[in-house]
Amino acid sequence: MLADIVKDPKFHILFSFIIGFGLASLCRPLCTSQGGSLQCRDYKAPDMKEIREHVYRIGQKCYKFNPQTMDCPATGGKIIEPFHALD
């Protein structure tokens, strides 16, 4: 019985719709409606002062970071843009 349902073309359409809807919900922006206005979260890296002054625990070890300013590579280097937040 289950094998017959899985082989049905209507099941394929329904299953594809459910998977597509699930993937689309994962890719949508993180926005909520508060007080009639739409509020979206946009994450950002911490401020340099915060990075210098705090100790971070990752797993069983603690780290203190020392950020450095450097020139961006002209070619070939991978540059990661920081995230930014609006609260």
Biopython code that builds the backbone (N, CA, C, O; Angstrom):
import numpy as np
from Bio.PDB.StructureBuilder import StructureBuilder

atoms = [
    (1, "MET", "N", (0.813, -1.188, 0.000)),
    (1, "MET", "CA", (0.000, 0.000, 0.000)),
    (1, "MET", "C", (0.863, 1.261, 0.000)),
    (1, "MET", "O", (0.621, 2.172, -0.792)),
    (2, "LEU", "N", (1.861, 1.325, 0.874)),
    (2, "LEU", "CA", (2.744, 2.484, 0.926)),
    (2, "LEU", "C", (3.531, 2.614, -0.371)),
    (2, "LEU", "O", (3.769, 3.723, -0.848)),
    (3, "ALA", "N", (3.931, 1.490, -0.937)),
    (3, "ALA", "CA", (4.673, 1.515, -2.202)),
    (3, "ALA", "C", (3.811, 2.090, -3.319)),
    (3, "ALA", "O", (4.324, 2.795, -4.188)),
    (4, "ASP", "N", (2.522, 1.804, -3.311)),
    (4, "ASP", "CA", (1.619, 2.353, -4.326)),
    (4, "ASP", "C", (1.476, 3.866, -4.179)),
    (4, "ASP", "O", (1.431, 4.589, -5.175)),
    (5, "ILE", "N", (1.405, 4.342, -2.941)),
    (5, "ILE", "CA", (1.281, 5.785, -2.700)),
    (5, "ILE", "C", (2.536, 6.509, -3.162)),
    (5, "ILE", "O", (2.446, 7.565, -3.787)),
    (6, "VAL", "N", (3.699, 5.956, -2.864)),
    (6, "VAL", "CA", (4.969, 6.585, -3.235)),
    (6, "VAL", "C", (5.139, 6.636, -4.748)),
    (6, "VAL", "O", (5.765, 7.564, -5.261)),
    (7, "LYS", "N", (4.604, 5.675, -5.464)),
    (7, "LYS", "CA", (4.731, 5.636, -6.925)),
    (7, "LYS", "C", (3.712, 6.529, -7.633)),
    (7, "LYS", "O", (3.833, 6.756, -8.837)),
    (8, "ASP", "N", (2.727, 7.033, -6.923)),
    (8, "ASP", "CA", (1.675, 7.862, -7.518)),
    (8, "ASP", "C", (2.237, 9.232, -7.923)),
    (8, "ASP", "O", (2.907, 9.867, -7.109)),
    (9, "PRO", "N", (1.987, 9.708, -9.153)),
    (9, "PRO", "CA", (2.473, 11.024, -9.595)),
    (9, "PRO", "C", (1.954, 12.173, -8.727)),
    (9, "PRO", "O", (2.649, 13.177, -8.570)),
    (10, "LYS", "N", (0.769, 12.050, -8.170)),
    (10, "LYS", "CA", (0.241, 13.100, -7.290)),
    (10, "LYS", "C", (1.071, 13.201, -6.013)),
    (10, "LYS", "O", (1.269, 14.295, -5.486)),
    (11, "PHE", "N", (1.553, 12.071, -5.520)),
    (11, "PHE", "CA", (2.418, 12.081, -4.342)),
    (11, "PHE", "C", (3.717, 12.818, -4.651)),
    (11, "PHE", "O", (4.219, 13.567, -3.813)),
    (12, "HIS", "N", (4.269, 12.612, -5.852)),
    (12, "HIS", "CA", (5.508, 13.297, -6.241)),
    (12, "HIS", "C", (5.313, 14.806, -6.221)),
    (12, "HIS", "O", (6.181, 15.538, -5.745)),
    (13, "ILE", "N", (4.185, 15.273, -6.731)),
    (13, "ILE", "CA", (3.904, 16.710, -6.745)),
    (13, "ILE", "C", (3.771, 17.234, -5.317)),
    (13, "ILE", "O", (4.360, 18.260, -4.977)),
    (14, "LEU", "N", (3.012, 16.545, -4.491)),
    (14, "LEU", "CA", (2.823, 16.967, -3.102)),
    (14, "LEU", "C", (4.142, 16.948, -2.336)),
    (14, "LEU", "O", (4.443, 17.887, -1.599)),
    (15, "PHE", "N", (4.921, 15.900, -2.502)),
    (15, "PHE", "CA", (6.207, 15.793, -1.813)),
    (15, "PHE", "C", (7.158, 16.904, -2.264)),
    (15, "PHE", "O", (7.852, 17.495, -1.437)),
    (16, "SER", "N", (7.195, 17.190, -3.562)),
    (16, "SER", "CA", (8.045, 18.266, -4.079)),
    (16, "SER", "C", (7.616, 19.615, -3.513)),
    (16, "SER", "O", (8.460, 20.445, -3.176)),
    (17, "PHE", "N", (6.318, 19.835, -3.409)),
    (17, "PHE", "CA", (5.809, 21.081, -2.839)),
    (17, "PHE", "C", (6.239, 21.226, -1.384)),
    (17, "PHE", "O", (6.679, 22.299, -0.973)),
    (18, "ILE", "N", (6.117, 20.171, -0.613)),
    (18, "ILE", "CA", (6.488, 20.219, 0.806)),
    (18, "ILE", "C", (7.982, 20.488, 0.964)),
    (18, "ILE", "O", (8.373, 21.316, 1.786)),
    (19, "ILE", "N", (8.812, 19.808, 0.198)),
    (19, "ILE", "CA", (10.266, 20.029, 0.264)),
    (19, "ILE", "C", (10.606, 21.452, -0.185)),
    (19, "ILE", "O", (11.414, 22.124, 0.456)),
    (20, "GLY", "N", (10.002, 21.911, -1.270)),
    (20, "GLY", "CA", (10.251, 23.271, -1.759)),
    (20, "GLY", "C", (9.834, 24.324, -0.753)),
    (20, "GLY", "O", (10.549, 25.304, -0.548)),
    (21, "PHE", "N", (8.697, 24.136, -0.129)),
    (21, "PHE", "CA", (8.226, 25.079, 0.882)),
    (21, "PHE", "C", (9.177, 25.101, 2.076)),
    (21, "PHE", "O", (9.464, 26.169, 2.618)),
    (22, "GLY", "N", (9.663, 23.941, 2.487)),
    (22, "GLY", "CA", (10.608, 23.868, 3.598)),
    (22, "GLY", "C", (11.917, 24.569, 3.281)),
    (22, "GLY", "O", (12.451, 25.294, 4.120)),
    (23, "LEU", "N", (12.441, 24.363, 2.079)),
    (23, "LEU", "CA", (13.686, 25.033, 1.682)),
    (23, "LEU", "C", (13.491, 26.539, 1.570)),
    (23, "LEU", "O", (14.368, 27.308, 1.965)),
    (24, "ALA", "N", (12.360, 26.965, 1.039)),
    (24, "ALA", "CA", (12.088, 28.398, 0.913)),
    (24, "ALA", "C", (11.979, 29.059, 2.283)),
    (24, "ALA", "O", (12.408, 30.199, 2.456)),
    (25, "SER", "N", (11.412, 28.358, 3.249)),
    (25, "SER", "CA", (11.292, 28.936, 4.587)),
    (25, "SER", "C", (12.654, 29.067, 5.261)),
    (25, "SER", "O", (12.832, 29.941, 6.109)),
    (26, "LEU", "N", (13.609, 28.227, 4.909)),
    (26, "LEU", "CA", (14.961, 28.346, 5.461)),
    (26, "LEU", "C", (15.708, 29.534, 4.875)),
    (26, "LEU", "O", (16.571, 30.105, 5.541)),
    (27, "CYS", "N", (15.395, 29.915, 3.648)),
    (27, "CYS", "CA", (16.128, 30.968, 2.946)),
    (27, "CYS", "C", (15.523, 32.353, 3.127)),
    (27, "CYS", "O", (16.093, 33.332, 2.646)),
    (28, "ARG", "N", (14.400, 32.463, 3.797)),
    (28, "ARG", "CA", (13.757, 33.767, 3.927)),
    (28, "ARG", "C", (14.479, 34.611, 4.975)),
    (28, "ARG", "O", (15.130, 34.058, 5.861)),
    (29, "PRO", "N", (14.377, 35.936, 4.895)),
    (29, "PRO", "CA", (15.018, 36.786, 5.899)),
    (29, "PRO", "C", (14.350, 36.627, 7.260)),
    (29, "PRO", "O", (13.174, 36.273, 7.350)),
    (30, "LEU", "N", (15.100, 36.888, 8.296)),
    (30, "LEU", "CA", (14.582, 36.762, 9.653)),
    (30, "LEU", "C", (13.913, 38.069, 10.054)),
    (30, "LEU", "O", (14.543, 38.922, 10.679)),
    (31, "CYS", "N", (12.652, 38.232, 9.703)),
    (31, "CYS", "CA", (11.912, 39.455, 9.987)),
    (31, "CYS", "C", (10.692, 39.129, 10.839)),
    (31, "CYS", "O", (10.085, 38.067, 10.701)),
    (32, "THR", "N", (10.344, 40.063, 11.723)),
    (32, "THR", "CA", (9.144, 39.917, 12.536)),
    (32, "THR", "C", (8.365, 41.222, 12.496)),
    (32, "THR", "O", (8.937, 42.290, 12.276)),
    (33, "SER", "N", (7.082, 41.133, 12.706)),
    (33, "SER", "CA", (6.232, 42.313, 12.738)),
    (33, "SER", "C", (6.040, 42.722, 14.191)),
    (33, "SER", "O", (5.481, 41.970, 14.989)),
    (34, "GLN", "N", (6.515, 43.935, 14.533)),
    (34, "GLN", "CA", (6.383, 44.430, 15.900)),
    (34, "GLN", "C", (5.760, 45.814, 15.856)),
    (34, "GLN", "O", (6.326, 46.737, 15.270)),
    (35, "GLY", "N", (4.608, 45.957, 16.467)),
    (35, "GLY", "CA", (3.951, 47.255, 16.524)),
    (35, "GLY", "C", (3.536, 47.774, 15.161)),
    (35, "GLY", "O", (3.510, 48.986, 14.947)),
    (36, "GLY", "N", (3.215, 46.892, 14.246)),
    (36, "GLY", "CA", (2.778, 47.312, 12.921)),
    (36, "GLY", "C", (3.905, 47.570, 11.938)),
    (36, "GLY", "O", (3.641, 47.812, 10.760)),
    (37, "SER", "N", (5.159, 47.527, 12.386)),
    (37, "SER", "CA", (6.282, 47.732, 11.463)),
    (37, "SER", "C", (7.110, 46.454, 11.378)),
    (37, "SER", "O", (7.152, 45.662, 12.320)),
    (38, "LEU", "N", (7.754, 46.269, 10.259)),
    (38, "LEU", "CA", (8.544, 45.068, 10.014)),
    (38, "LEU", "C", (9.964, 45.280, 10.528)),
    (38, "LEU", "O", (10.649, 46.207, 10.096)),
    (39, "GLN", "N", (10.410, 44.424, 11.451)),
    (39, "GLN", "CA", (11.748, 44.500, 12.025)),
    (39, "GLN", "C", (12.559, 43.309, 11.535)),
    (39, "GLN", "O", (12.169, 42.162, 11.753)),
    (40, "CYS", "N", (13.684, 43.570, 10.875)),
    (40, "CYS", "CA", (14.539, 42.496, 10.367)),
    (40, "CYS", "C", (15.856, 42.473, 11.134)),
    (40, "CYS", "O", (16.405, 43.523, 11.468)),
    (41, "ARG", "N", (16.355, 41.283, 11.408)),
    (41, "ARG", "CA", (17.657, 41.128, 12.063)),
    (41, "ARG", "C", (18.729, 40.956, 11.014)),
    (41, "ARG", "O", (18.563, 40.218, 10.042)),
    (42, "ASP", "N", (19.818, 41.640, 11.224)),
    (42, "ASP", "CA", (20.964, 41.557, 10.339)),
    (42, "ASP", "C", (22.181, 41.458, 11.251)),
    (42, "ASP", "O", (22.484, 42.410, 11.970)),
    (43, "TYR", "N", (22.873, 40.348, 11.238)),
    (43, "TYR", "CA", (23.946, 40.088, 12.193)),
    (43, "TYR", "C", (25.259, 40.728, 11.761)),
    (43, "TYR", "O", (25.535, 40.849, 10.567)),
    (44, "LYS", "N", (26.066, 41.137, 12.736)),
    (44, "LYS", "CA", (27.346, 41.762, 12.434)),
    (44, "LYS", "C", (28.430, 41.259, 13.376)),
    (44, "LYS", "O", (28.157, 40.738, 14.457)),
    (45, "ALA", "N", (29.651, 41.432, 12.935)),
    (45, "ALA", "CA", (30.795, 41.058, 13.764)),
    (45, "ALA", "C", (30.886, 42.018, 14.948)),
    (45, "ALA", "O", (30.439, 43.160, 14.847)),
    (46, "PRO", "N", (31.456, 41.574, 16.066)),
    (46, "PRO", "CA", (31.588, 42.467, 17.213)),
    (46, "PRO", "C", (32.555, 43.611, 16.928)),
    (46, "PRO", "O", (33.399, 43.515, 16.037)),
    (47, "ASP", "N", (32.426, 44.684, 17.685)),
    (47, "ASP", "CA", (33.301, 45.842, 17.571)),
    (47, "ASP", "C", (34.735, 45.443, 17.924)),
    (47, "ASP", "O", (34.943, 44.548, 18.744)),
    (48, "MET", "N", (35.724, 46.099, 17.312)),
    (48, "MET", "CA", (37.138, 45.769, 17.563)),
    (48, "MET", "C", (37.495, 45.897, 19.042)),
    (48, "MET", "O", (38.264, 45.088, 19.563)),
    (49, "LYS", "N", (36.946, 46.903, 19.722)),
    (49, "LYS", "CA", (37.234, 47.088, 21.144)),
    (49, "LYS", "C", (36.743, 45.881, 21.946)),
    (49, "LYS", "O", (37.422, 45.413, 22.860)),
    (50, "GLU", "N", (35.574, 45.391, 21.597)),
    (50, "GLU", "CA", (35.020, 44.224, 22.283)),
    (50, "GLU", "C", (35.886, 42.988, 22.044)),
    (50, "GLU", "O", (36.082, 42.185, 22.956)),
    (51, "ILE", "N", (36.402, 42.832, 20.829)),
    (51, "ILE", "CA", (37.259, 41.683, 20.514)),
    (51, "ILE", "C", (38.540, 41.732, 21.334)),
    (51, "ILE", "O", (38.983, 40.710, 21.857)),
    (52, "ARG", "N", (39.142, 42.923, 21.449)),
    (52, "ARG", "CA", (40.404, 43.066, 22.183)),
    (52, "ARG", "C", (40.236, 42.833, 23.691)),
    (52, "ARG", "O", (41.119, 42.263, 24.331)),
    (53, "GLU", "N", (39.109, 43.271, 24.255)),
    (53, "GLU", "CA", (38.945, 43.276, 25.711)),
    (53, "GLU", "C", (38.400, 41.979, 26.304)),
    (53, "GLU", "O", (38.503, 41.776, 27.514)),
    (54, "HIS", "N", (37.830, 41.105, 25.497)),
    (54, "HIS", "CA", (37.180, 39.923, 26.042)),
    (54, "HIS", "C", (37.964, 38.647, 25.750)),
    (54, "HIS", "O", (38.738, 38.572, 24.796)),
    (55, "VAL", "N", (37.743, 37.661, 26.591)),
    (55, "VAL", "CA", (38.289, 36.322, 26.397)),
    (55, "VAL", "C", (37.124, 35.437, 25.971)),
    (55, "VAL", "O", (36.058, 35.470, 26.586)),
    (56, "TYR", "N", (37.327, 34.646, 24.917)),
    (56, "TYR", "CA", (36.267, 33.815, 24.353)),
    (56, "TYR", "C", (36.551, 32.348, 24.636)),
    (56, "TYR", "O", (37.667, 31.872, 24.427)),
    (57, "ARG", "N", (35.530, 31.631, 25.115)),
    (57, "ARG", "CA", (35.651, 30.196, 25.342)),
    (57, "ARG", "C", (35.067, 29.480, 24.131)),
    (57, "ARG", "O", (33.900, 29.669, 23.787)),
    (58, "ILE", "N", (35.889, 28.661, 23.495)),
    (58, "ILE", "CA", (35.460, 27.846, 22.361)),
    (58, "ILE", "C", (35.817, 26.408, 22.710)),
    (58, "ILE", "O", (36.990, 26.034, 22.730)),
    (59, "GLY", "N", (34.800, 25.615, 22.982)),
    (59, "GLY", "CA", (35.050, 24.249, 23.426)),
    (59, "GLY", "C", (35.648, 24.272, 24.820)),
    (59, "GLY", "O", (35.100, 24.904, 25.723)),
    (60, "GLN", "N", (36.763, 23.590, 24.999)),
    (60, "GLN", "CA", (37.428, 23.515, 26.300)),
    (60, "GLN", "C", (38.552, 24.529, 26.446)),
    (60, "GLN", "O", (39.201, 24.573, 27.491)),
    (61, "LYS", "N", (38.803, 25.354, 25.418)),
    (61, "LYS", "CA", (39.911, 26.306, 25.461)),
    (61, "LYS", "C", (39.389, 27.733, 25.448)),
    (61, "LYS", "O", (38.291, 27.997, 24.959)),
    (62, "CYS", "N", (40.186, 28.656, 25.991)),
    (62, "CYS", "CA", (39.862, 30.081, 25.980)),
    (62, "CYS", "C", (40.843, 30.803, 25.069)),
    (62, "CYS", "O", (42.021, 30.454, 25.000)),
    (63, "TYR", "N", (40.331, 31.827, 24.364)),
    (63, "TYR", "CA", (41.137, 32.567, 23.401)),
    (63, "TYR", "C", (40.976, 34.059, 23.634)),
    (63, "TYR", "O", (39.892, 34.534, 23.972)),
    (64, "LYS", "N", (42.067, 34.791, 23.451)),
    (64, "LYS", "CA", (42.039, 36.247, 23.445)),
    (64, "LYS", "C", (42.554, 36.664, 22.080)),
    (64, "LYS", "O", (43.682, 36.340, 21.706)),
    (65, "PHE", "N", (41.726, 37.380, 21.339)),
    (65, "PHE", "CA", (42.056, 37.739, 19.964)),
    (65, "PHE", "C", (42.742, 39.095, 19.906)),
    (65, "PHE", "O", (42.450, 39.988, 20.701)),
    (66, "ASN", "N", (43.652, 39.236, 18.962)),
    (66, "ASN", "CA", (44.361, 40.482, 18.718)),
    (66, "ASN", "C", (44.179, 40.840, 17.241)),
    (66, "ASN", "O", (44.974, 40.410, 16.406)),
    (67, "PRO", "N", (43.145, 41.620, 16.904)),
    (67, "PRO", "CA", (42.898, 41.942, 15.494)),
    (67, "PRO", "C", (43.995, 42.831, 14.922)),
    (67, "PRO", "O", (44.542, 43.686, 15.619)),
    (68, "GLN", "N", (44.308, 42.622, 13.660)),
    (68, "GLN", "CA", (45.330, 43.408, 12.969)),
    (68, "GLN", "C", (44.744, 44.005, 11.697)),
    (68, "GLN", "O", (43.966, 43.353, 11.001)),
    (69, "THR", "N", (45.117, 45.246, 11.393)),
    (69, "THR", "CA", (44.719, 45.872, 10.141)),
    (69, "THR", "C", (45.769, 45.542, 9.101)),
    (69, "THR", "O", (46.966, 45.613, 9.377)),
    (70, "MET", "N", (45.324, 45.178, 7.901)),
    (70, "MET", "CA", (46.259, 44.856, 6.825)),
    (70, "MET", "C", (45.652, 45.266, 5.494)),
    (70, "MET", "O", (44.444, 45.474, 5.387)),
    (71, "ASP", "N", (46.503, 45.379, 4.481)),
    (71, "ASP", "CA", (46.034, 45.705, 3.138)),
    (71, "ASP", "C", (45.311, 44.504, 2.551)),
    (71, "ASP", "O", (45.678, 43.356, 2.799)),
    (72, "CYS", "N", (44.273, 44.791, 1.766)),
    (72, "CYS", "CA", (43.538, 43.720, 1.099)),
    (72, "CYS", "C", (44.378, 43.179, -0.049)),
    (72, "CYS", "O", (45.060, 43.948, -0.727)),
    (73, "PRO", "N", (44.339, 41.861, -0.281)),
    (73, "PRO", "CA", (45.099, 41.298, -1.398)),
    (73, "PRO", "C", (44.532, 41.787, -2.732)),
    (73, "PRO", "O", (43.316, 41.880, -2.904)),
    (74, "ALA", "N", (45.427, 42.097, -3.672)),
    (74, "ALA", "CA", (44.997, 42.594, -4.984)),
    (74, "ALA", "C", (44.272, 41.505, -5.759)),
    (74, "ALA", "O", (43.231, 41.763, -6.363)),
    (75, "THR", "N", (44.810, 40.287, -5.750)),
    (75, "THR", "CA", (44.170, 39.180, -6.467)),
    (75, "THR", "C", (44.371, 37.890, -5.697)),
    (75, "THR", "O", (45.309, 37.756, -4.912)),
    (76, "GLY", "N", (43.492, 36.959, -5.930)),
    (76, "GLY", "CA", (43.673, 35.609, -5.419)),
    (76, "GLY", "C", (43.299, 35.370, -3.977)),
    (76, "GLY", "O", (43.081, 34.220, -3.594)),
    (77, "GLY", "N", (43.214, 36.399, -3.162)),
    (77, "GLY", "CA", (42.891, 36.181, -1.761)),
    (77, "GLY", "C", (41.395, 36.168, -1.528)),
    (77, "GLY", "O", (40.637, 36.839, -2.228)),
    (78, "LYS", "N", (40.985, 35.405, -0.549)),
    (78, "LYS", "CA", (39.568, 35.362, -0.194)),
    (78, "LYS", "C", (39.320, 36.376, 0.911)),
    (78, "LYS", "O", (39.945, 36.311, 1.969)),
    (79, "ILE", "N", (38.409, 37.317, 0.669)),
    (79, "ILE", "CA", (38.071, 38.344, 1.646)),
    (79, "ILE", "C", (36.671, 38.050, 2.161)),
    (79, "ILE", "O", (35.736, 37.895, 1.376)),
    (80, "ILE", "N", (36.526, 37.976, 3.460)),
    (80, "ILE", "CA", (35.231, 37.728, 4.077)),
    (80, "ILE", "C", (34.729, 39.041, 4.652)),
    (80, "ILE", "O", (35.357, 39.618, 5.539)),
    (81, "GLU", "N", (33.594, 39.511, 4.147)),
    (81, "GLU", "CA", (32.994, 40.740, 4.647)),
    (81, "GLU", "C", (32.316, 40.446, 5.979)),
    (81, "GLU", "O", (31.675, 39.405, 6.123)),
    (82, "PRO", "N", (32.444, 41.346, 6.961)),
    (82, "PRO", "CA", (31.764, 41.110, 8.232)),
    (82, "PRO", "C", (30.264, 41.319, 8.079)),
    (82, "PRO", "O", (29.811, 42.060, 7.207)),
    (83, "PHE", "N", (29.514, 40.662, 8.931)),
    (83, "PHE", "CA", (28.076, 40.880, 8.978)),
    (83, "PHE", "C", (27.822, 42.187, 9.713)),
    (83, "PHE", "O", (28.692, 42.649, 10.451)),
    (84, "HIS", "N", (26.669, 42.786, 9.535)),
    (84, "HIS", "CA", (26.329, 43.991, 10.274)),
    (84, "HIS", "C", (24.910, 43.872, 10.807)),
    (84, "HIS", "O", (24.061, 43.218, 10.202)),
    (85, "ALA", "N", (24.659, 44.517, 11.959)),
    (85, "ALA", "CA", (23.361, 44.371, 12.617)),
    (85, "ALA", "C", (22.681, 45.714, 12.777)),
    (85, "ALA", "O", (23.329, 46.742, 12.971)),
    (86, "LEU", "N", (21.382, 45.685, 12.692)),
    (86, "LEU", "CA", (20.556, 46.856, 12.957)),
    (86, "LEU", "C", (19.534, 46.451, 14.001)),
    (86, "LEU", "O", (18.683, 45.601, 13.735)),
    (87, "ASP", "N", (19.600, 47.032, 15.165)),
    (87, "ASP", "CA", (18.623, 46.704, 16.223)),
    (87, "ASP", "C", (17.646, 47.829, 16.381)),
    (87, "ASP", "O", (16.746, 47.751, 17.217)),
]
sb = StructureBuilder()
sb.init_structure("model")
sb.init_model(0)
sb.init_chain("A")
sb.init_seg("    ")
for serial, (resi, resn, name, xyz) in enumerate(atoms, 1):
    if name == "N":
        sb.init_residue(resn, " ", resi, " ")
    sb.init_atom(name, np.array(xyz, "f"), 0.0, 1.0, " ", f" {name:<3s}", serial, name[0])
structure = sb.get_structure()
